[in-house]
Amino acid sequence: MGRYFVQVAALSSAARAQALAQSMNGFVKAGGRLYRVQLGPFATPGEAQAARGRAARAGYGDARIFTAR
């Protein structure tokens, strides 16, 4: 299993986060009062970078790559 992820957005609305995750083939991770839309896991940094690029082209230029611990 990969250890690289892309965080697309952090939203306060669970419904909006779920809709975005569905449209991007991602998932929602709830934490506090935010719902983080994430993609992955990816096995390599290159795969994660490609996914980040897709998110940016979809209008989420602030998407970032992170690694799971």
Secondary structure, 3 states (H helix, E strand, C coil): CCCEEEEEEEECCHHHHHHHHHHCCCEEEEECCEEEEEEEEECCHHHHHHHHHHHHHCCCCCCEEEECC
